Amino acid sequence: MFAFTIFLAIALAVALFMMYVMHVRIQQLTEELRELKAKVEIRGDELEQLARDIEEFKRLRII
């Protein structure tokens, strides 16, 4: 019975360690997602400038 208790204690410690490692990895992935979102995000004025540039490019190609 004592050996079984030791086994369960070790299994619990391993499970807690794995939970901690997964928590750290989730935090890393969340931060990476925030960084990627900041790179992809387009503000309204940037979108307007892009639309103007496209229209200007279309006019240049027609002539």
PDBQT receptor file of N, H, CA, C and O in Angstrom, charges set to zero:
ATOM      1  N   MET A   1       0.823  -1.194   0.000  1.00  0.00    +0.000 N 
ATOM      2  CA  MET A   1       0.000   0.000   0.000  1.00  0.00    +0.000 C 
ATOM      3  C   MET A   1       0.866   1.256   0.000  1.00  0.00    +0.000 C 
ATOM      4  O   MET A   1       0.539   2.248  -0.652  1.00  0.00    +0.000 OA
ATOM      5  N   PHE A   2       1.988   1.203   0.748  1.00  0.00    +0.000 N 
ATOM      6  H   PHE A   2       2.254   0.397   1.278  1.00  0.00    +0.000 HD
ATOM      7  CA  PHE A   2       2.878   2.367   0.833  1.00  0.00    +0.000 C 
ATOM      8  C   PHE A   2       3.498   2.671  -0.526  1.00  0.00    +0.000 C 
ATOM      9  O   PHE A   2       3.630   3.837  -0.896  1.00  0.00    +0.000 OA
ATOM     10  N   ALA A   3       3.881   1.637  -1.274  1.00  0.00    +0.000 N 
ATOM     11  H   ALA A   3       3.774   0.689  -0.973  1.00  0.00    +0.000 HD
ATOM     12  CA  ALA A   3       4.482   1.826  -2.595  1.00  0.00    +0.000 C 
ATOM     13  C   ALA A   3       3.472   2.456  -3.556  1.00  0.00    +0.000 C 
ATOM     14  O   ALA A   3       3.831   3.294  -4.383  1.00  0.00    +0.000 OA
ATOM     15  N   PHE A   4       2.222   2.052  -3.440  1.00  0.00    +0.000 N 
ATOM     16  H   PHE A   4       1.930   1.372  -2.767  1.00  0.00    +0.000 HD
ATOM     17  CA  PHE A   4       1.177   2.620  -4.281  1.00  0.00    +0.000 C 
ATOM     18  C   PHE A   4       0.985   4.106  -3.981  1.00  0.00    +0.000 C 
ATOM     19  O   PHE A   4       0.771   4.900  -4.897  1.00  0.00    +0.000 OA
ATOM     20  N   THR A   5       1.061   4.481  -2.720  1.00  0.00    +0.000 N 
ATOM     21  H   THR A   5       1.235   3.836  -1.976  1.00  0.00    +0.000 HD
ATOM     22  CA  THR A   5       0.939   5.885  -2.318  1.00  0.00    +0.000 C 
ATOM     23  C   THR A   5       2.099   6.699  -2.876  1.00  0.00    +0.000 C 
ATOM     24  O   THR A   5       1.904   7.819  -3.346  1.00  0.00    +0.000 OA
ATOM     25  N   ILE A   6       3.302   6.141  -2.826  1.00  0.00    +0.000 N 
ATOM     26  H   ILE A   6       3.461   5.230  -2.444  1.00  0.00    +0.000 HD
ATOM     27  CA  ILE A   6       4.479   6.819  -3.383  1.00  0.00    +0.000 C 
ATOM     28  C   ILE A   6       4.307   6.990  -4.892  1.00  0.00    +0.000 C 
ATOM     29  O   ILE A   6       4.600   8.052  -5.442  1.00  0.00    +0.000 OA
ATOM     30  N   PHE A   7       3.832   5.940  -5.553  1.00  0.00    +0.000 N 
ATOM     31  H   PHE A   7       3.594   5.077  -5.107  1.00  0.00    +0.000 HD
ATOM     32  CA  PHE A   7       3.599   6.012  -6.994  1.00  0.00    +0.000 C 
ATOM     33  C   PHE A   7       2.598   7.107  -7.342  1.00  0.00    +0.000 C 
ATOM     34  O   PHE A   7       2.822   7.872  -8.281  1.00  0.00    +0.000 OA
ATOM     35  N   LEU A   8       1.502   7.192  -6.600  1.00  0.00    +0.000 N 
ATOM     36  H   LEU A   8       1.320   6.570  -5.838  1.00  0.00    +0.000 HD
ATOM     37  CA  LEU A   8       0.499   8.224  -6.854  1.00  0.00    +0.000 C 
ATOM     38  C   LEU A   8       1.056   9.619  -6.600  1.00  0.00    +0.000 C 
ATOM     39  O   LEU A   8       0.723  10.558  -7.323  1.00  0.00    +0.000 OA
ATOM     40  N   ALA A   9       1.893   9.764  -5.587  1.00  0.00    +0.000 N 
ATOM     41  H   ALA A   9       2.163   9.001  -4.999  1.00  0.00    +0.000 HD
ATOM     42  CA  ALA A   9       2.501  11.065  -5.297  1.00  0.00    +0.000 C 
ATOM     43  C   ALA A   9       3.428  11.489  -6.435  1.00  0.00    +0.000 C 
ATOM     44  O   ALA A   9       3.432  12.651  -6.841  1.00  0.00    +0.000 OA
ATOM     45  N   ILE A  10       4.206  10.548  -6.943  1.00  0.00    +0.000 N 
ATOM     46  H   ILE A  10       4.203   9.604  -6.613  1.00  0.00    +0.000 HD
ATOM     47  CA  ILE A  10       5.105  10.852  -8.065  1.00  0.00    +0.000 C 
ATOM     48  C   ILE A  10       4.288  11.183  -9.314  1.00  0.00    +0.000 C 
ATOM     49  O   ILE A  10       4.612  12.124 -10.039  1.00  0.00    +0.000 OA
ATOM     50  N   ALA A  11       3.235  10.414  -9.561  1.00  0.00    +0.000 N 
ATOM     51  H   ALA A  11       2.972   9.650  -8.972  1.00  0.00    +0.000 HD
ATOM     52  CA  ALA A  11       2.381  10.676 -10.722  1.00  0.00    +0.000 C 
ATOM     53  C   ALA A  11       1.737  12.058 -10.613  1.00  0.00    +0.000 C 
ATOM     54  O   ALA A  11       1.623  12.767 -11.613  1.00  0.00    +0.000 OA
ATOM     55  N   LEU A  12       1.324  12.441  -9.426  1.00  0.00    +0.000 N 
ATOM     56  H   LEU A  12       1.417  11.865  -8.613  1.00  0.00    +0.000 HD
ATOM     57  CA  LEU A  12       0.737  13.764  -9.214  1.00  0.00    +0.000 C 
ATOM     58  C   LEU A  12       1.765  14.859  -9.458  1.00  0.00    +0.000 C 
ATOM     59  O   LEU A  12       1.453  15.879 -10.073  1.00  0.00    +0.000 OA
ATOM     60  N   ALA A  13       2.985  14.656  -8.981  1.00  0.00    +0.000 N 
ATOM     61  H   ALA A  13       3.238  13.827  -8.481  1.00  0.00    +0.000 HD
ATOM     62  CA  ALA A  13       4.044  15.648  -9.188  1.00  0.00    +0.000 C 
ATOM     63  C   ALA A  13       4.351  15.800 -10.678  1.00  0.00    +0.000 C 
ATOM     64  O   ALA A  13       4.532  16.918 -11.160  1.00  0.00    +0.000 OA
ATOM     65  N   VAL A  14       4.411  14.693 -11.403  1.00  0.00    +0.000 N 
ATOM     66  H   VAL A  14       4.264  13.785 -11.011  1.00  0.00    +0.000 HD
ATOM     67  CA  VAL A  14       4.669  14.745 -12.844  1.00  0.00    +0.000 C 
ATOM     68  C   VAL A  14       3.525  15.468 -13.554  1.00  0.00    +0.000 C 
ATOM     69  O   VAL A  14       3.768  16.281 -14.446  1.00  0.00    +0.000 OA
ATOM     70  N   ALA A  15       2.295  15.181 -13.171  1.00  0.00    +0.000 N 
ATOM     71  H   ALA A  15       2.098  14.521 -12.446  1.00  0.00    +0.000 HD
ATOM     72  CA  ALA A  15       1.145  15.837 -13.797  1.00  0.00    +0.000 C 
ATOM     73  C   ALA A  15       1.162  17.339 -13.531  1.00  0.00    +0.000 C 
ATOM     74  O   ALA A  15       0.861  18.127 -14.428  1.00  0.00    +0.000 OA
ATOM     75  N   LEU A  16       1.505  17.741 -12.324  1.00  0.00    +0.000 N 
ATOM     76  H   LEU A  16       1.749  17.101 -11.595  1.00  0.00    +0.000 HD
ATOM     77  CA  LEU A  16       1.583  19.167 -12.000  1.00  0.00    +0.000 C 
ATOM     78  C   LEU A  16       2.687  19.850 -12.795  1.00  0.00    +0.000 C 
ATOM     79  O   LEU A  16       2.510  20.974 -13.264  1.00  0.00    +0.000 OA
ATOM     80  N   PHE A  17       3.823  19.179 -12.949  1.00  0.00    +0.000 N 
ATOM     81  H   PHE A  17       3.967  18.265 -12.568  1.00  0.00    +0.000 HD
ATOM     82  CA  PHE A  17       4.915  19.742 -13.738  1.00  0.00    +0.000 C 
ATOM     83  C   PHE A  17       4.498  19.906 -15.196  1.00  0.00    +0.000 C 
ATOM     84  O   PHE A  17       4.800  20.925 -15.817  1.00  0.00    +0.000 OA
ATOM     85  N   MET A  18       3.810  18.914 -15.741  1.00  0.00    +0.000 N 
ATOM     86  H   MET A  18       3.565  18.086 -15.237  1.00  0.00    +0.000 HD
ATOM     87  CA  MET A  18       3.351  19.000 -17.127  1.00  0.00    +0.000 C 
ATOM     88  C   MET A  18       2.344  20.134 -17.293  1.00  0.00    +0.000 C 
ATOM     89  O   MET A  18       2.353  20.823 -18.314  1.00  0.00    +0.000 OA
ATOM     90  N   MET A  19       1.486  20.332 -16.314  1.00  0.00    +0.000 N 
ATOM     91  H   MET A  19       1.478  19.772 -15.485  1.00  0.00    +0.000 HD
ATOM     92  CA  MET A  19       0.536  21.444 -16.370  1.00  0.00    +0.000 C 
ATOM     93  C   MET A  19       1.272  22.778 -16.373  1.00  0.00    +0.000 C 
ATOM     94  O   MET A  19       0.887  23.698 -17.095  1.00  0.00    +0.000 OA
ATOM     95  N   TYR A  20       2.313  22.887 -15.580  1.00  0.00    +0.000 N 
ATOM     96  H   TYR A  20       2.626  22.140 -14.994  1.00  0.00    +0.000 HD
ATOM     97  CA  TYR A  20       3.097  24.119 -15.541  1.00  0.00    +0.000 C 
ATOM     98  C   TYR A  20       3.768  24.379 -16.887  1.00  0.00    +0.000 C 
ATOM     99  O   TYR A  20       3.755  25.505 -17.384  1.00  0.00    +0.000 OA
ATOM    100  N   VAL A  21       4.354  23.339 -17.472  1.00  0.00    +0.000 N 
ATOM    101  H   VAL A  21       4.364  22.425 -17.068  1.00  0.00    +0.000 HD
ATOM    102  CA  VAL A  21       5.011  23.485 -18.772  1.00  0.00    +0.000 C 
ATOM    103  C   VAL A  21       3.995  23.906 -19.834  1.00  0.00    +0.000 C 
ATOM    104  O   VAL A  21       4.295  24.764 -20.664  1.00  0.00    +0.000 OA
ATOM    105  N   MET A  22       2.814  23.322 -19.818  1.00  0.00    +0.000 N 
ATOM    106  H   MET A  22       2.570  22.625 -19.143  1.00  0.00    +0.000 HD
ATOM    107  CA  MET A  22       1.783  23.701 -20.784  1.00  0.00    +0.000 C 
ATOM    108  C   MET A  22       1.331  25.141 -20.568  1.00  0.00    +0.000 C 
ATOM    109  O   MET A  22       1.079  25.862 -21.533  1.00  0.00    +0.000 OA
ATOM    110  N   HIS A  23       1.229  25.562 -19.322  1.00  0.00    +0.000 N 
ATOM    111  H   HIS A  23       1.434  24.977 -18.538  1.00  0.00    +0.000 HD
ATOM    112  CA  HIS A  23       0.850  26.947 -19.018  1.00  0.00    +0.000 C 
ATOM    113  C   HIS A  23       1.878  27.926 -19.581  1.00  0.00    +0.000 C 
ATOM    114  O   HIS A  23       1.514  28.938 -20.180  1.00  0.00    +0.000 OA
ATOM    115  N   VAL A  24       3.148  27.628 -19.390  1.00  0.00    +0.000 N 
ATOM    116  H   VAL A  24       3.445  26.806 -18.903  1.00  0.00    +0.000 HD
ATOM    117  CA  VAL A  24       4.211  28.492 -19.914  1.00  0.00    +0.000 C 
ATOM    118  C   VAL A  24       4.142  28.548 -21.435  1.00  0.00    +0.000 C 
ATOM    119  O   VAL A  24       4.292  29.618 -22.024  1.00  0.00    +0.000 OA
ATOM    120  N   ARG A  25       3.916  27.406 -22.071  1.00  0.00    +0.000 N 
ATOM    121  H   ARG A  25       3.794  26.537 -21.592  1.00  0.00    +0.000 HD
ATOM    122  CA  ARG A  25       3.841  27.378 -23.537  1.00  0.00    +0.000 C 
ATOM    123  C   ARG A  25       2.635  28.170 -24.041  1.00  0.00    +0.000 C 
ATOM    124  O   ARG A  25       2.735  28.866 -25.052  1.00  0.00    +0.000 OA
ATOM    125  N   ILE A  26       1.515  28.073 -23.362  1.00  0.00    +0.000 N 
ATOM    126  H   ILE A  26       1.433  27.508 -22.541  1.00  0.00    +0.000 HD
ATOM    127  CA  ILE A  26       0.333  28.844 -23.749  1.00  0.00    +0.000 C 
ATOM    128  C   ILE A  26       0.621  30.333 -23.649  1.00  0.00    +0.000 C 
ATOM    129  O   ILE A  26       0.199  31.101 -24.514  1.00  0.00    +0.000 OA
ATOM    130  N   GLN A  27       1.330  30.752 -22.610  1.00  0.00    +0.000 N 
ATOM    131  H   GLN A  27       1.672  30.128 -21.907  1.00  0.00    +0.000 HD
ATOM    132  CA  GLN A  27       1.689  32.165 -22.469  1.00  0.00    +0.000 C 
ATOM    133  C   GLN A  27       2.588  32.606 -23.621  1.00  0.00    +0.000 C 
ATOM    134  O   GLN A  27       2.413  33.701 -24.156  1.00  0.00    +0.000 OA
ATOM    135  N   GLN A  28       3.548  31.767 -24.007  1.00  0.00    +0.000 N 
ATOM    136  H   GLN A  28       3.691  30.878 -23.572  1.00  0.00    +0.000 HD
ATOM    137  CA  GLN A  28       4.432  32.094 -25.127  1.00  0.00    +0.000 C 
ATOM    138  C   GLN A  28       3.641  32.232 -26.425  1.00  0.00    +0.000 C 
ATOM    139  O   GLN A  28       3.855  33.175 -27.187  1.00  0.00    +0.000 OA
ATOM    140  N   LEU A  29       2.743  31.309 -26.674  1.00  0.00    +0.000 N 
ATOM    141  H   LEU A  29       2.569  30.542 -26.056  1.00  0.00    +0.000 HD
ATOM    142  CA  LEU A  29       1.951  31.352 -27.896  1.00  0.00    +0.000 C 
ATOM    143  C   LEU A  29       1.012  32.557 -27.914  1.00  0.00    +0.000 C 
ATOM    144  O   LEU A  29       0.787  33.153 -28.967  1.00  0.00    +0.000 OA
ATOM    145  N   THR A  30       0.468  32.913 -26.760  1.00  0.00    +0.000 N 
ATOM    146  H   THR A  30       0.651  32.428 -25.905  1.00  0.00    +0.000 HD
ATOM    147  CA  THR A  30      -0.396  34.087 -26.674  1.00  0.00    +0.000 C 
ATOM    148  C   THR A  30       0.378  35.350 -27.006  1.00  0.00    +0.000 C 
ATOM    149  O   THR A  30      -0.125  36.211 -27.727  1.00  0.00    +0.000 OA
ATOM    150  N   GLU A  31       1.581  35.471 -26.496  1.00  0.00    +0.000 N 
ATOM    151  H   GLU A  31       1.990  34.771 -25.910  1.00  0.00    +0.000 HD
ATOM    152  CA  GLU A  31       2.412  36.642 -26.790  1.00  0.00    +0.000 C 
ATOM    153  C   GLU A  31       2.777  36.680 -28.271  1.00  0.00    +0.000 C 
ATOM    154  O   GLU A  31       2.758  37.745 -28.887  1.00  0.00    +0.000 OA
ATOM    155  N   GLU A  32       3.108  35.531 -28.842  1.00  0.00    +0.000 N 
ATOM    156  H   GLU A  32       3.123  34.666 -28.342  1.00  0.00    +0.000 HD
ATOM    157  CA  GLU A  32       3.434  35.469 -30.268  1.00  0.00    +0.000 C 
ATOM    158  C   GLU A  32       2.229  35.870 -31.118  1.00  0.00    +0.000 C 
ATOM    159  O   GLU A  32       2.378  36.552 -32.131  1.00  0.00    +0.000 OA
ATOM    160  N   LEU A  33       1.036  35.444 -30.701  1.00  0.00    +0.000 N 
ATOM    161  H   LEU A  33       0.915  34.890 -29.877  1.00  0.00    +0.000 HD
ATOM    162  CA  LEU A  33      -0.181  35.810 -31.416  1.00  0.00    +0.000 C 
ATOM    163  C   LEU A  33      -0.421  37.313 -31.355  1.00  0.00    +0.000 C 
ATOM    164  O   LEU A  33      -0.831  37.911 -32.350  1.00  0.00    +0.000 OA
ATOM    165  N   ARG A  34      -0.176  37.927 -30.213  1.00  0.00    +0.000 N 
ATOM    166  H   ARG A  34       0.157  37.442 -29.405  1.00  0.00    +0.000 HD
ATOM    167  CA  ARG A  34      -0.316  39.386 -30.092  1.00  0.00    +0.000 C 
ATOM    168  C   ARG A  34       0.646  40.105 -31.032  1.00  0.00    +0.000 C 
ATOM    169  O   ARG A  34       0.266  41.079 -31.681  1.00  0.00    +0.000 OA
ATOM    170  N   GLU A  35       1.886  39.631 -31.108  1.00  0.00    +0.000 N 
ATOM    171  H   GLU A  35       2.195  38.839 -30.580  1.00  0.00    +0.000 HD
ATOM    172  CA  GLU A  35       2.877  40.252 -31.987  1.00  0.00    +0.000 C 
ATOM    173  C   GLU A  35       2.469  40.127 -33.452  1.00  0.00    +0.000 C 
ATOM    174  O   GLU A  35       2.590  41.086 -34.214  1.00  0.00    +0.000 OA
ATOM    175  N   LEU A  36       1.989  38.959 -33.847  1.00  0.00    +0.000 N 
ATOM    176  H   LEU A  36       1.891  38.179 -33.228  1.00  0.00    +0.000 HD
ATOM    177  CA  LEU A  36       1.557  38.766 -35.232  1.00  0.00    +0.000 C 
ATOM    178  C   LEU A  36       0.348  39.630 -35.558  1.00  0.00    +0.000 C 
ATOM    179  O   LEU A  36       0.253  40.185 -36.653  1.00  0.00    +0.000 OA
ATOM    180  N   LYS A  37      -0.572  39.743 -34.615  1.00  0.00    +0.000 N 
ATOM    181  H   LYS A  37      -0.495  39.292 -33.725  1.00  0.00    +0.000 HD
ATOM    182  CA  LYS A  37      -1.759  40.565 -34.835  1.00  0.00    +0.000 C 
ATOM    183  C   LYS A  37      -1.365  42.024 -35.028  1.00  0.00    +0.000 C 
ATOM    184  O   LYS A  37      -1.950  42.716 -35.861  1.00  0.00    +0.000 OA
ATOM    185  N   ALA A  38      -0.387  42.495 -34.275  1.00  0.00    +0.000 N 
ATOM    186  H   ALA A  38       0.089  41.933 -33.599  1.00  0.00    +0.000 HD
ATOM    187  CA  ALA A  38       0.060  43.881 -34.407  1.00  0.00    +0.000 C 
ATOM    188  C   ALA A  38       0.690  44.119 -35.776  1.00  0.00    +0.000 C 
ATOM    189  O   ALA A  38       0.562  45.210 -36.331  1.00  0.00    +0.000 OA
ATOM    190  N   LYS A  39       1.361  43.124 -36.321  1.00  0.00    +0.000 N 
ATOM    191  H   LYS A  39       1.464  42.237 -35.870  1.00  0.00    +0.000 HD
ATOM    192  CA  LYS A  39       1.984  43.271 -37.640  1.00  0.00    +0.000 C 
ATOM    193  C   LYS A  39       0.948  43.276 -38.756  1.00  0.00    +0.000 C 
ATOM    194  O   LYS A  39       1.124  43.973 -39.756  1.00  0.00    +0.000 OA
ATOM    195  N   VAL A  40      -0.114  42.523 -38.605  1.00  0.00    +0.000 N 
ATOM    196  H   VAL A  40      -0.257  41.957 -37.793  1.00  0.00    +0.000 HD
ATOM    197  CA  VAL A  40      -1.107  42.358 -39.655  1.00  0.00    +0.000 C 
ATOM    198  C   VAL A  40      -2.156  43.471 -39.624  1.00  0.00    +0.000 C 
ATOM    199  O   VAL A  40      -2.749  43.791 -40.655  1.00  0.00    +0.000 OA
ATOM    200  N   GLU A  41      -2.384  44.049 -38.471  1.00  0.00    +0.000 N 
ATOM    201  H   GLU A  41      -1.902  43.789 -37.634  1.00  0.00    +0.000 HD
ATOM    202  CA  GLU A  41      -3.440  45.042 -38.298  1.00  0.00    +0.000 C 
ATOM    203  C   GLU A  41      -3.204  46.264 -39.191  1.00  0.00    +0.000 C 
ATOM    204  O   GLU A  41      -2.102  46.811 -39.232  1.00  0.00    +0.000 OA
ATOM    205  N   ILE A  42      -4.240  46.675 -39.893  1.00  0.00    +0.000 N 
ATOM    206  H   ILE A  42      -5.135  46.231 -39.859  1.00  0.00    +0.000 HD
ATOM    207  CA  ILE A  42      -4.154  47.843 -40.778  1.00  0.00    +0.000 C 
ATOM    208  C   ILE A  42      -5.087  48.916 -40.230  1.00  0.00    +0.000 C 
ATOM    209  O   ILE A  42      -6.270  48.668 -39.994  1.00  0.00    +0.000 OA
ATOM    210  N   ARG A  43      -4.541  50.099 -40.033  1.00  0.00    +0.000 N 
ATOM    211  H   ARG A  43      -3.581  50.300 -40.225  1.00  0.00    +0.000 HD
ATOM    212  CA  ARG A  43      -5.358  51.206 -39.543  1.00  0.00    +0.000 C 
ATOM    213  C   ARG A  43      -6.152  51.803 -40.699  1.00  0.00    +0.000 C 
ATOM    214  O   ARG A  43      -5.872  51.526 -41.865  1.00  0.00    +0.000 OA
ATOM    215  N   GLY A  44      -7.145  52.626 -40.364  1.00  0.00    +0.000 N 
ATOM    216  H   GLY A  44      -7.373  52.851 -39.417  1.00  0.00    +0.000 HD
ATOM    217  CA  GLY A  44      -8.011  53.231 -41.369  1.00  0.00    +0.000 C 
ATOM    218  C   GLY A  44      -7.254  54.111 -42.342  1.00  0.00    +0.000 C 
ATOM    219  O   GLY A  44      -7.498  54.053 -43.547  1.00  0.00    +0.000 OA
ATOM    220  N   ASP A  45      -6.329  54.934 -41.835  1.00  0.00    +0.000 N 
ATOM    221  H   ASP A  45      -6.131  54.982 -40.856  1.00  0.00    +0.000 HD
ATOM    222  CA  ASP A  45      -5.586  55.819 -42.731  1.00  0.00    +0.000 C 
ATOM    223  C   ASP A  45      -4.658  55.034 -43.654  1.00  0.00    +0.000 C 
ATOM    224  O   ASP A  45      -4.437  55.438 -44.795  1.00  0.00    +0.000 OA
ATOM    225  N   GLU A  46      -4.117  53.927 -43.177  1.00  0.00    +0.000 N 
ATOM    226  H   GLU A  46      -4.297  53.598 -42.249  1.00  0.00    +0.000 HD
ATOM    227  CA  GLU A  46      -3.281  53.087 -44.036  1.00  0.00    +0.000 C 
ATOM    228  C   GLU A  46      -4.117  52.469 -45.151  1.00  0.00    +0.000 C 
ATOM    229  O   GLU A  46      -3.663  52.358 -46.290  1.00  0.00    +0.000 OA
ATOM    230  N   LEU A  47      -5.344  52.067 -44.815  1.00  0.00    +0.000 N 
ATOM    231  H   LEU A  47      -5.713  52.157 -43.890  1.00  0.00    +0.000 HD
ATOM    232  CA  LEU A  47      -6.234  51.474 -45.807  1.00  0.00    +0.000 C 
ATOM    233  C   LEU A  47      -6.623  52.505 -46.867  1.00  0.00    +0.000 C 
ATOM    234  O   LEU A  47      -6.672  52.185 -48.054  1.00  0.00    +0.000 OA
ATOM    235  N   GLU A  48      -6.898  53.732 -46.445  1.00  0.00    +0.000 N 
ATOM    236  H   GLU A  48      -6.858  53.991 -45.480  1.00  0.00    +0.000 HD
ATOM    237  CA  GLU A  48      -7.230  54.796 -47.396  1.00  0.00    +0.000 C 
ATOM    238  C   GLU A  48      -6.046  55.085 -48.315  1.00  0.00    +0.000 C 
ATOM    239  O   GLU A  48      -6.226  55.270 -49.518  1.00  0.00    +0.000 OA
ATOM    240  N   GLN A  49      -4.847  55.125 -47.759  1.00  0.00    +0.000 N 
ATOM    241  H   GLN A  49      -4.701  54.975 -46.781  1.00  0.00    +0.000 HD
ATOM    242  CA  GLN A  49      -3.651  55.371 -48.570  1.00  0.00    +0.000 C 
ATOM    243  C   GLN A  49      -3.445  54.248 -49.584  1.00  0.00    +0.000 C 
ATOM    244  O   GLN A  49      -3.086  54.501 -50.734  1.00  0.00    +0.000 OA
ATOM    245  N   LEU A  50      -3.670  53.033 -49.161  1.00  0.00    +0.000 N 
ATOM    246  H   LEU A  50      -3.962  52.828 -48.227  1.00  0.00    +0.000 HD
ATOM    247  CA  LEU A  50      -3.546  51.893 -50.067  1.00  0.00    +0.000 C 
ATOM    248  C   LEU A  50      -4.561  51.994 -51.203  1.00  0.00    +0.000 C 
ATOM    249  O   LEU A  50      -4.225  51.727 -52.357  1.00  0.00    +0.000 OA
ATOM    250  N   ALA A  51      -5.788  52.373 -50.889  1.00  0.00    +0.000 N 
ATOM    251  H   ALA A  51      -6.060  52.590 -49.951  1.00  0.00    +0.000 HD
ATOM    252  CA  ALA A  51      -6.817  52.521 -51.920  1.00  0.00    +0.000 C 
ATOM    253  C   ALA A  51      -6.431  53.620 -52.909  1.00  0.00    +0.000 C 
ATOM    254  O   ALA A  51      -6.613  53.454 -54.115  1.00  0.00    +0.000 OA
ATOM    255  N   ARG A  52      -5.905  54.734 -52.417  1.00  0.00    +0.000 N 
ATOM    256  H   ARG A  52      -5.758  54.869 -51.437  1.00  0.00    +0.000 HD
ATOM    257  CA  ARG A  52      -5.465  55.812 -53.314  1.00  0.00    +0.000 C 
ATOM    258  C   ARG A  52      -4.326  55.343 -54.213  1.00  0.00    +0.000 C 
ATOM    259  O   ARG A  52      -4.309  55.633 -55.409  1.00  0.00    +0.000 OA
ATOM    260  N   ASP A  53      -3.385  54.623 -53.634  1.00  0.00    +0.000 N 
ATOM    261  H   ASP A  53      -3.398  54.388 -52.662  1.00  0.00    +0.000 HD
ATOM    262  CA  ASP A  53      -2.257  54.120 -54.427  1.00  0.00    +0.000 C 
ATOM    263  C   ASP A  53      -2.722  53.164 -55.522  1.00  0.00    +0.000 C 
ATOM    264  O   ASP A  53      -2.195  53.189 -56.635  1.00  0.00    +0.000 OA
ATOM    265  N   ILE A  54      -3.696  52.333 -55.213  1.00  0.00    +0.000 N 
ATOM    266  H   ILE A  54      -4.124  52.314 -54.309  1.00  0.00    +0.000 HD
ATOM    267  CA  ILE A  54      -4.216  51.394 -56.211  1.00  0.00    +0.000 C 
ATOM    268  C   ILE A  54      -4.904  52.149 -57.338  1.00  0.00    +0.000 C 
ATOM    269  O   ILE A  54      -4.709  51.836 -58.512  1.00  0.00    +0.000 OA
ATOM    270  N   GLU A  55      -5.706  53.142 -56.981  1.00  0.00    +0.000 N 
ATOM    271  H   GLU A  55      -5.864  53.396 -56.027  1.00  0.00    +0.000 HD
ATOM    272  CA  GLU A  55      -6.382  53.942 -58.011  1.00  0.00    +0.000 C 
ATOM    273  C   GLU A  55      -5.368  54.666 -58.886  1.00  0.00    +0.000 C 
ATOM    274  O   GLU A  55      -5.533  54.727 -60.104  1.00  0.00    +0.000 OA
ATOM    275  N   GLU A  56      -4.328  55.213 -58.281  1.00  0.00    +0.000 N 
ATOM    276  H   GLU A  56      -4.193  55.164 -57.291  1.00  0.00    +0.000 HD
ATOM    277  CA  GLU A  56      -3.288  55.899 -59.049  1.00  0.00    +0.000 C 
ATOM    278  C   GLU A  56      -2.571  54.921 -59.981  1.00  0.00    +0.000 C 
ATOM    279  O   GLU A  56      -2.269  55.257 -61.127  1.00  0.00    +0.000 OA
ATOM    280  N   PHE A  57      -2.304  53.725 -59.492  1.00  0.00    +0.000 N 
ATOM    281  H   PHE A  57      -2.549  53.453 -58.561  1.00  0.00    +0.000 HD
ATOM    282  CA  PHE A  57      -1.652  52.708 -60.314  1.00  0.00    +0.000 C 
ATOM    283  C   PHE A  57      -2.528  52.324 -61.504  1.00  0.00    +0.000 C 
ATOM    284  O   PHE A  57      -2.026  52.134 -62.611  1.00  0.00    +0.000 OA
ATOM    285  N   LYS A  58      -3.841  52.211 -61.273  1.00  0.00    +0.000 N 
ATOM    286  H   LYS A  58      -4.248  52.366 -60.373  1.00  0.00    +0.000 HD
ATOM    287  CA  LYS A  58      -4.761  51.882 -62.363  1.00  0.00    +0.000 C 
ATOM    288  C   LYS A  58      -4.730  52.970 -63.429  1.00  0.00    +0.000 C 
ATOM    289  O   LYS A  58      -4.711  52.670 -64.623  1.00  0.00    +0.000 OA
ATOM    290  N   ARG A  59      -4.725  54.241 -63.000  1.00  0.00    +0.000 N 
ATOM    291  H   ARG A  59      -4.741  54.484 -62.030  1.00  0.00    +0.000 HD
ATOM    292  CA  ARG A  59      -4.700  55.346 -63.953  1.00  0.00    +0.000 C 
ATOM    293  C   ARG A  59      -3.400  55.342 -64.753  1.00  0.00    +0.000 C 
ATOM    294  O   ARG A  59      -3.414  55.622 -65.951  1.00  0.00    +0.000 OA
ATOM    295  N   LEU A  60      -2.297  55.033 -64.115  1.00  0.00    +0.000 N 
ATOM    296  H   LEU A  60      -2.286  54.806 -63.141  1.00  0.00    +0.000 HD
ATOM    297  CA  LEU A  60      -1.009  55.018 -64.808  1.00  0.00    +0.000 C 
ATOM    298  C   LEU A  60      -0.947  53.901 -65.850  1.00  0.00    +0.000 C 
ATOM    299  O   LEU A  60      -0.346  54.082 -66.909  1.00  0.00    +0.000 OA
ATOM    300  N   ARG A  61      -1.544  52.783 -65.573  1.00  0.00    +0.000 N 
ATOM    301  H   ARG A  61      -2.032  52.636 -64.713  1.00  0.00    +0.000 HD
ATOM    302  CA  ARG A  61      -1.515  51.656 -66.512  1.00  0.00    +0.000 C 
ATOM    303  C   ARG A  61      -2.411  51.905 -67.713  1.00  0.00    +0.000 C 
ATOM    304  O   ARG A  61      -2.121  51.424 -68.808  1.00  0.00    +0.000 OA
ATOM    305  N   ILE A  62      -3.499  52.652 -67.525  1.00  0.00    +0.000 N 
ATOM    306  H   ILE A  62      -3.735  53.043 -66.635  1.00  0.00    +0.000 HD
ATOM    307  CA  ILE A  62      -4.437  52.910 -68.619  1.00  0.00    +0.000 C 
ATOM    308  C   ILE A  62      -3.795  53.817 -69.659  1.00  0.00    +0.000 C 
ATOM    309  O   ILE A  62      -3.999  53.625 -70.858  1.00  0.00    +0.000 OA
ATOM    310  N   ILE A  63      -3.035  54.786 -69.220  1.00  0.00    +0.000 N 
ATOM    311  H   ILE A  63      -2.870  54.942 -68.247  1.00  0.00    +0.000 HD
ATOM    312  CA  ILE A  63      -2.446  55.782 -70.129  1.00  0.00    +0.000 C 
ATOM    313  C   ILE A  63      -1.291  55.226 -70.891  1.00  0.00    +0.000 C 
ATOM    314  O   ILE A  63      -0.685  55.933 -71.697  1.00  0.00    +0.000 OA
TER     315      ILE A  63
